[in-house]
Amino acid sequence: MMKQLVEKTGPHSAPEQDVLPGDLMSNRQRLQLVLVLGALIAIGPLTIDMYLPALPAITAGLQTTETAVQLTLTGTLLGLALGQLLIGPLSDVVGRRLPLLAGLAAHIVASVLCVFAPNIAVLGTLRVLQGLGVAAATVVATAVVRDLFSGASFARIFSRLMLVMGLAPILAPTLGSGLLRWTEWRGVFAALAVLGALLIVVAALRLPETLPVARRRHGGLAATLRDYRGLLNDRAFVGLVLVAGLAMASLFAYVSGSSFVLQDQYGLDEQQFGLAFGAGAVGLIAATQFNVRLLRRYTPQQILVSALIAGTAAGLLLVLFAVTGLGGLGTLLASLWLVLAAAGLALPNAPALAMSRHSEAAGTAAALLGAVQFGIGALSAPLAGLFGTGSVPMAVVVAGGMAAALAVMVLVVPRATLGAVDPDLAVALH
C-alpha cells in the first residue's frame, strides 16, 4: 500500500501539486513507516555502543592496549561520517533502496568477520566497514522522510524518530552487558550480524523505493560536487546544519562527561548514576515528543529559536552552579535536564528546516547534515576532557554548544529566508 502511495504521487505529479506521498498515508501507514525507519536508525547507535562493556575483555582477548581498542570505536565513527558523505549523493542517483540494502549487507558481512577477528588491526578495519554500513541506514532513513514529507510534517515524523535516537544509545550498553553474561565479546558482534539480517529482510519487504526515476540526479561525480557546492552556498542551509551540530555537541558533552562528574565528583554509585542519566534521557525524549504537539500551533522556526534561547539560559545556569557549587547536585542536574529538554526541541526542527530547502538533492543534503551533526558532536567529547573531568569543563562545553547554536541562528541564518520557509512546504522548493 505504501508503494502505491509513492507511485500515485510519483515523478510527474509531485512538483506540480501541493501534496506529498506522506500526506496521503493513513495513521497506520505512518506508524509502519516510523517503525521501519526507527529500526534502521537504531542500528547505528547499537553498532557503536553495544560492545562498549566488552572493551576490557577485547583488550585481554586480543592481547593489545586500551588505546588500540578505543581506536576501534574511532574507526566506526570515521566510517559513519565518511559513509554518509558518499552514500547520500549515491542515493540521489540510484534511489534509496539499493544503497540501503548494500549498506546493510556490508554491515552483516563486517559483523560476522568481527566474530572471527584474529587481532586488533583486523577488528579496527572491520569496524570502519561496519560504520560505512550503518551510514547507509542513517542517511537513507532521513532522505526517505524528506521524500515523503516536508516542513512541519517532516518535523513531526522526525520527532518520532528522535525517540529511537534517544533510546538506542542508552539501551545499547545495557544490551551489550546482558549479552556478556552468557557469551564472550565476540557474541556481541554475532548479535549485530543477526540484527542486520533482520533489518535487511524488513527493508526489502516493507520499505518501497521513495525516489522516482524522474526525480533522480544525473551527471556522476561532477553533479555530486555541484550538489555539495550548491548546499554550501546556501547560507541558511549551512547555518541550520551548524545549529543542529552545535546542539548535538551539547548532548555529546553531557553523555561523555556525566559519568565522571556524577560518579567521581558527586560519589554516585553505578545504579544511582543510571537513574540520573536515565532521567535526563527521559527529559530529552519527552521534549522531542512534545515537539509534535507544539508543531500544531507554532512553526518549526519559532520552536527552534525559543528552544535555543531557553537552552542557552539553562546552560549559563549550569555553569553558575558548577562553578559555585550552589545547591549541590540537585541544581546541577536540574539545569542539565533543562538543557537536554531544549536540545530535544531543537534537534528535530533544525534538520526539518534545513532539509525542506533542498528536496531536489535530499540524499546529499541528509548526508551533509548527518556528517556535520556527527562531526561537531563527536568533537565535543574530547574537548571537555582536555580541561579535566569535573563539572565545570562539562558545563562550559554543554553551555557553549547551545550558546554557539543560538549565535549561528541569529548571525548566520537570514531571518527573511528562514521566515519564508513554510511548515507545509510542498516538494519543489527550488
TINULO-950457 format. One record per residue (C-alpha): residue number from 1; x, y, z. Coordinates in Angstrom, 3 decimals, padded with zeros to 6 digits, m for minus. Example, Ala and Ser with C-alpha at 12.3 -4.5 7.8 and 13.67 -1.06 7.14 Angstrom:
<pts>
- 1|012.300|m004.500|007.800
- 2|013.670|m001.060|007.140
</pts>
This chain:
<pts>
- 1|000.000|000.000|000.000
- 2|002.844|002.381|000.826
- 3|004.395|001.627|m002.555
- 4|001.133|002.538|m004.285
- 5|001.033|005.888|m002.470
- 6|004.567|006.702|m003.570
- 7|003.742|005.805|m007.172
- 8|000.467|007.732|m007.065
- 9|002.237|010.996|m006.348
- 10|005.213|009.897|m008.420
- 11|007.704|011.600|m010.667
- 12|005.456|013.970|m012.576
- 13|002.725|014.911|m010.128
- 14|004.913|015.795|m007.141
- 15|006.440|019.010|m008.474
- 16|003.091|020.230|m009.724
- 17|000.880|019.543|m006.734
- 18|000.958|020.714|m003.153
- 19|000.857|017.116|m001.987
- 20|003.464|014.575|m000.997
- 21|003.098|010.801|m000.724
- 22|003.237|011.071|003.051
- 23|000.232|013.383|003.055
- 24|m001.903|010.522|001.700
- 25|m000.802|007.987|004.285
- 26|m003.145|006.786|006.973
- 27|m002.073|006.856|010.611
- 28|m001.412|003.122|010.434
- 29|000.831|003.519|007.393
- 30|002.738|006.338|009.066
- 31|003.212|004.179|012.146
- 32|004.578|001.367|009.999
- 33|006.951|003.800|008.302
- 34|008.187|005.164|011.635
- 35|008.782|001.640|012.959
- 36|010.780|000.606|009.882
- 37|012.836|003.805|009.740
- 38|013.303|003.771|013.504
- 39|014.741|000.269|013.334
- 40|017.118|001.381|010.581
- 41|018.272|004.394|012.577
- 42|018.717|002.307|015.742
- 43|021.328|000.048|014.164
- 44|023.790|002.953|014.197
- 45|023.966|003.574|017.967
- 46|023.610|m000.152|018.642
- 47|026.643|m000.859|016.459
- 48|028.623|001.924|018.105
- 49|027.698|001.303|021.752
- 50|026.732|m002.339|022.265
- 51|030.308|m003.525|022.503
- 52|031.469|m000.805|024.939
- 53|031.079|m003.022|028.058
- 54|033.316|m005.578|026.312
- 55|036.288|m003.253|025.723
- 56|038.332|m004.643|028.666
- 57|037.631|m008.206|027.511
- 58|038.691|m007.335|023.952
- 59|041.904|m005.799|025.292
- 60|042.732|m009.003|027.138
- 61|041.459|m011.369|024.458
- 62|043.444|m009.807|021.609
- 63|046.432|m009.017|023.854
- 64|046.523|m005.356|022.937
- 65|046.360|m001.962|024.629
- 66|043.354|000.039|025.803
- 67|044.273|002.832|023.392
- 68|044.284|000.448|020.440
- 69|040.885|m000.933|021.424
- 70|039.446|002.581|021.760
- 71|040.600|003.268|018.203
- 72|038.148|000.617|017.004
- 73|035.406|002.970|018.170
- 74|037.063|005.822|016.287
- 75|037.094|003.614|013.204
- 76|033.355|003.067|013.422
- 77|032.729|006.782|013.768
- 78|035.045|007.513|010.830
- 79|033.178|005.038|008.657
- 80|029.870|006.535|009.729
- 81|030.929|010.085|008.878
- 82|032.570|009.306|005.527
- 83|029.851|006.857|004.585
- 84|027.145|009.485|004.879
- 85|029.011|011.853|002.563
- 86|029.379|009.104|m000.047
- 87|026.078|007.253|000.259
- 88|023.845|010.325|000.420
- 89|024.692|011.559|m003.106
- 90|024.648|007.973|m004.384
- 91|021.087|007.536|m003.124
- 92|020.056|010.651|m005.084
- 93|021.361|008.987|m008.262
- 94|020.284|005.340|m007.975
- 95|017.424|005.612|m005.492
- 96|017.139|004.792|m001.806
- 97|016.729|001.020|m001.716
- 98|019.938|m000.125|m003.441
- 99|022.384|001.824|m001.215
- 100|020.367|000.849|001.862
- 101|020.348|m002.870|001.113
- 102|024.020|m002.806|000.065
- 103|024.952|m000.973|003.266
- 104|023.074|m003.439|005.448
- 105|024.726|m006.335|003.609
- 106|028.144|m004.779|004.259
- 107|027.252|m004.399|007.922
- 108|026.259|m008.069|008.155
- 109|029.479|m009.250|006.496
- 110|031.625|m006.985|008.684
- 111|029.832|m008.118|011.853
- 112|030.326|m011.797|011.010
- 113|034.009|m011.222|010.278
- 114|034.385|m009.329|013.580
- 115|033.370|m012.544|015.344
- 116|036.498|m014.194|013.939
- 117|038.873|m011.197|014.061
- 118|042.353|m012.559|014.939
- 119|043.901|m009.250|016.045
- 120|043.114|m005.641|016.813
- 121|044.171|m004.354|013.384
- 122|041.664|m006.577|011.620
- 123|038.950|m005.697|014.129
- 124|039.579|m001.980|013.659
- 125|039.380|m002.276|009.879
- 126|036.137|m004.230|010.091
- 127|034.675|m001.613|012.431
- 128|035.250|001.000|009.717
- 129|033.262|m001.215|007.336
- 130|030.523|m001.533|009.952
- 131|030.396|002.256|010.180
- 132|030.017|002.540|006.409
- 133|027.146|000.069|006.544
- 134|025.196|001.861|009.250
- 135|025.821|005.167|007.471
- 136|023.640|003.866|004.653
- 137|020.800|003.152|007.055
- 138|021.112|006.543|008.752
- 139|021.269|008.752|005.685
- 140|018.692|006.803|003.666
- 141|016.194|006.890|006.541
- 142|016.461|010.680|006.701
- 143|016.217|011.039|002.921
- 144|013.136|008.789|002.806
- 145|011.369|011.036|005.307
- 146|012.207|014.044|003.124
- 147|010.939|012.213|000.024
- 148|007.574|011.692|001.687
- 149|007.145|014.732|003.943
- 150|008.094|018.397|004.217
- 151|008.153|021.219|006.748
- 152|006.055|020.596|009.839
- 153|005.105|017.092|008.669
- 154|008.794|016.254|008.335
- 155|009.444|017.622|011.834
- 156|006.603|015.527|013.308
- 157|007.923|012.298|011.799
- 158|011.484|013.229|012.709
- 159|010.400|013.817|016.301
- 160|009.125|010.240|016.415
- 161|012.455|009.035|015.094
- 162|014.206|011.120|017.755
- 163|012.559|008.823|020.279
- 164|014.589|005.974|018.798
- 165|017.713|008.134|018.566
- 166|017.384|008.944|022.249
- 167|016.652|005.441|023.486
- 168|019.063|003.391|021.389
- 169|022.367|004.841|022.728
- 170|021.081|004.430|026.298
- 171|019.884|000.855|025.847
- 172|022.835|m000.327|023.731
- 173|025.413|m000.704|026.553
- 174|022.770|m002.392|028.716
- 175|022.008|m004.864|025.935
- 176|025.707|m005.466|025.497
- 177|026.136|m006.135|029.210
- 178|023.246|m008.590|029.095
- 179|024.819|m010.492|026.214
- 180|028.144|m010.669|028.017
- 181|026.512|m012.536|030.874
- 182|026.209|m015.650|028.715
- 183|028.669|m015.096|025.870
- 184|032.073|m013.559|025.255
- 185|032.747|m010.304|023.414
- 186|032.591|m011.968|020.009
- 187|028.966|m012.814|020.722
- 188|028.100|m009.102|020.649
- 189|029.164|m008.932|017.011
- 190|027.225|m012.104|016.254
- 191|024.134|m010.394|017.670
- 192|024.788|m007.352|015.461
- 193|025.001|m009.648|012.430
- 194|021.636|m011.188|013.307
- 195|020.132|m007.719|013.767
- 196|021.477|m006.645|010.378
- 197|019.977|m009.746|008.760
- 198|016.570|m008.996|010.257
- 199|016.717|m005.389|009.103
- 200|017.673|m006.235|005.524
- 201|014.610|m008.500|005.312
- 202|012.348|m005.815|006.800
- 203|013.745|m003.140|004.472
- 204|013.386|m005.372|001.420
- 205|009.778|m006.247|002.200
- 206|008.403|m003.131|003.903
- 207|010.245|m000.110|002.526
- 208|009.409|000.756|m001.096
- 209|011.510|002.985|m003.301
- 210|010.559|006.582|m002.440
- 211|012.596|008.412|m005.089
- 212|011.022|008.068|m008.561
- 213|013.386|007.759|m011.513
- 214|012.392|011.164|m012.912
- 215|013.483|012.891|m009.701
- 216|016.912|011.241|m009.508
- 217|020.125|013.152|m010.020
- 218|022.316|012.659|m013.082
- 219|025.844|013.629|m014.036
- 220|028.080|011.463|m011.853
- 221|030.837|012.938|m009.694
- 222|030.576|016.371|m011.283
- 223|026.882|016.564|m010.388
- 224|027.631|015.417|m006.828
- 225|030.237|018.129|m006.415
- 226|027.774|020.662|m007.807
- 227|025.180|019.498|m005.305
- 228|027.600|019.915|m002.414
- 229|028.649|023.318|m003.732
- 230|025.012|024.334|m004.011
- 231|024.325|023.240|m000.449
- 232|027.382|025.043|000.892
- 233|026.412|028.198|m000.998
- 234|023.022|028.193|000.718
- 235|023.748|030.326|003.759
- 236|020.535|029.399|005.525
- 237|021.099|025.676|004.985
- 238|024.682|025.837|006.267
- 239|023.568|027.847|009.277
- 240|020.803|025.391|010.153
- 241|023.177|022.430|009.773
- 242|025.645|024.131|012.130
- 243|022.822|024.806|014.593
- 244|021.918|021.115|014.575
- 245|025.570|020.116|015.022
- 246|026.179|022.524|017.894
- 247|023.023|021.380|019.672
- 248|024.272|017.812|019.257
- 249|027.619|018.906|020.706
- 250|025.888|019.851|023.957
- 251|024.305|016.409|024.077
- 252|027.603|014.613|023.344
- 253|029.418|016.625|026.016
- 254|026.824|015.553|028.575
- 255|026.958|011.889|027.553
- 256|030.756|011.728|027.599
- 257|031.294|013.711|030.798
- 258|028.346|012.848|033.037
- 259|029.731|009.538|034.330
- 260|032.925|011.176|035.586
- 261|031.078|014.136|037.100
- 262|028.280|012.234|038.807
- 263|030.311|009.242|039.979
- 264|033.782|010.626|040.667
- 265|032.882|014.141|041.795
- 266|029.491|013.586|043.439
- 267|030.016|009.998|044.550
- 268|027.021|008.321|042.909
- 269|027.272|004.576|042.506
- 270|026.573|002.839|039.191
- 271|022.888|002.321|039.935
- 272|022.363|005.921|041.060
- 273|024.218|007.183|038.019
- 274|021.989|005.058|035.802
- 275|018.893|006.600|037.354
- 276|020.220|010.157|036.964
- 277|021.355|009.524|033.393
- 278|018.058|007.866|032.561
- 279|016.100|010.807|033.959
- 280|017.989|013.159|031.651
- 281|017.307|010.870|028.704
- 282|013.610|010.798|029.586
- 283|013.567|014.605|029.560
- 284|015.227|014.711|026.165
- 285|012.867|012.147|024.681
- 286|009.796|013.783|026.246
- 287|010.791|017.091|024.671
- 288|011.106|015.541|021.210
- 289|007.628|014.087|021.549
- 290|006.170|017.311|022.970
- 291|007.557|018.976|019.861
- 292|004.883|017.162|017.846
- 293|002.165|018.912|019.852
- 294|003.888|022.287|019.621
- 295|004.014|021.992|015.829
- 296|000.219|022.090|015.785
- 297|000.345|025.696|016.972
- 298|003.803|027.033|016.093
- 299|006.158|026.880|013.134
- 300|009.413|024.882|013.294
- 301|011.465|028.084|013.222
- 302|009.564|029.587|016.168
- 303|010.129|026.463|018.255
- 304|013.793|026.284|017.249
- 305|014.603|029.866|018.213
- 306|012.728|029.586|021.507
- 307|014.482|026.309|022.334
- 308|017.921|027.785|021.668
- 309|017.205|030.786|023.882
- 310|015.940|028.565|026.698
- 311|018.856|026.145|026.256
- 312|021.420|028.943|026.412
- 313|019.832|030.371|029.574
- 314|019.791|026.924|031.190
- 315|023.403|026.392|030.111
- 316|024.502|029.600|031.806
- 317|022.757|028.464|034.982
- 318|024.559|025.141|034.668
- 319|027.932|026.902|034.524
- 320|026.985|029.051|037.519
- 321|026.016|026.035|039.626
- 322|029.091|024.077|038.535
- 323|031.483|026.910|039.411
- 324|029.898|027.935|042.713
- 325|028.502|024.606|043.877
- 326|025.325|026.457|044.834
- 327|022.530|023.983|045.580
- 328|024.805|020.973|045.130
- 329|023.902|018.071|042.890
- 330|020.207|018.972|042.702
- 331|020.650|022.309|040.933
- 332|023.334|020.858|038.666
- 333|021.046|018.062|037.500
- 334|018.033|020.356|037.139
- 335|019.905|022.780|034.878
- 336|021.401|019.883|032.905
- 337|017.986|018.408|032.284
- 338|016.673|021.779|031.111
- 339|019.478|021.972|028.555
- 340|018.668|018.441|027.387
- 341|014.992|019.312|027.034
- 342|015.897|022.361|024.959
- 343|018.127|020.181|022.768
- 344|015.205|017.785|022.387
- 345|013.173|020.616|020.881
- 346|015.969|021.981|018.699
- 347|017.229|018.743|017.170
- 348|014.083|017.793|015.199
- 349|013.352|021.302|013.920
- 350|016.782|022.406|012.683
- 351|017.085|019.374|010.340
- 352|013.465|019.823|009.245
- 353|014.081|023.406|008.179
- 354|017.395|022.546|006.541
- 355|016.047|019.559|004.616
- 356|012.988|021.475|003.456
- 357|015.250|023.739|001.426
- 358|016.676|021.007|m000.824
- 359|014.134|018.428|m001.905
- 360|015.947|018.092|m005.241
- 361|019.006|016.597|m003.503
- 362|017.587|015.157|m000.305
- 363|020.159|012.362|m000.037
- 364|023.109|014.715|m000.433
- 365|021.554|017.197|001.989
- 366|020.896|014.432|004.525
- 367|024.491|013.225|004.126
- 368|025.975|016.647|004.781
- 369|023.583|017.238|007.663
- 370|024.424|013.915|009.291
- 371|028.167|014.246|008.787
- 372|028.299|017.766|010.233
- 373|025.993|016.891|013.126
- 374|028.040|013.843|013.924
- 375|031.409|015.533|013.389
- 376|030.746|018.585|015.561
- 377|029.016|016.489|018.182
- 378|031.882|013.999|018.364
- 379|034.444|016.777|018.810
- 380|032.718|017.981|021.961
- 381|033.571|014.806|023.901
- 382|037.377|015.111|023.815
- 383|037.083|018.906|024.054
- 384|035.609|018.660|027.535
- 385|038.206|016.075|028.529
- 386|041.095|018.389|027.625
- 387|040.264|020.543|030.641
- 388|039.587|017.740|033.112
- 389|036.668|015.540|034.068
- 390|034.943|017.795|036.601
- 391|031.587|019.518|036.379
- 392|032.982|022.883|035.244
- 393|034.577|021.714|031.942
- 394|031.484|019.679|031.101
- 395|029.182|022.598|031.935
- 396|031.213|025.034|029.828
- 397|031.113|022.772|026.754
- 398|027.411|021.983|027.210
- 399|026.521|025.658|027.605
- 400|028.939|026.694|024.870
- 401|027.267|024.399|022.369
- 402|023.833|025.890|022.983
- 403|025.144|029.471|023.027
- 404|027.053|028.924|019.784
- 405|023.945|027.400|018.173
- 406|021.922|030.473|019.159
- 407|024.638|032.797|017.834
- 408|024.706|030.975|014.487
- 409|020.911|031.125|014.314
- 410|020.945|034.873|014.871
- 411|024.037|035.859|012.896
- 412|024.259|033.347|010.042
- 413|020.736|032.248|009.135
- 414|018.990|035.108|007.276
- 415|015.735|035.899|009.066
- 416|013.907|036.743|005.851
- 417|014.937|033.454|004.257
- 418|014.036|031.459|007.334
- 419|010.689|033.148|007.642
- 420|009.920|032.222|004.039
- 421|010.153|028.505|004.819
- 422|006.560|027.436|005.214
- 423|005.928|024.469|007.514
- 424|003.665|022.848|004.957
- 425|006.016|023.395|002.073
- 426|005.430|021.139|m000.949
- 427|008.002|019.133|m002.854
- 428|009.503|021.686|m005.208
- 429|011.186|024.444|m003.250
- 430|013.854|025.323|m005.803
</pts>
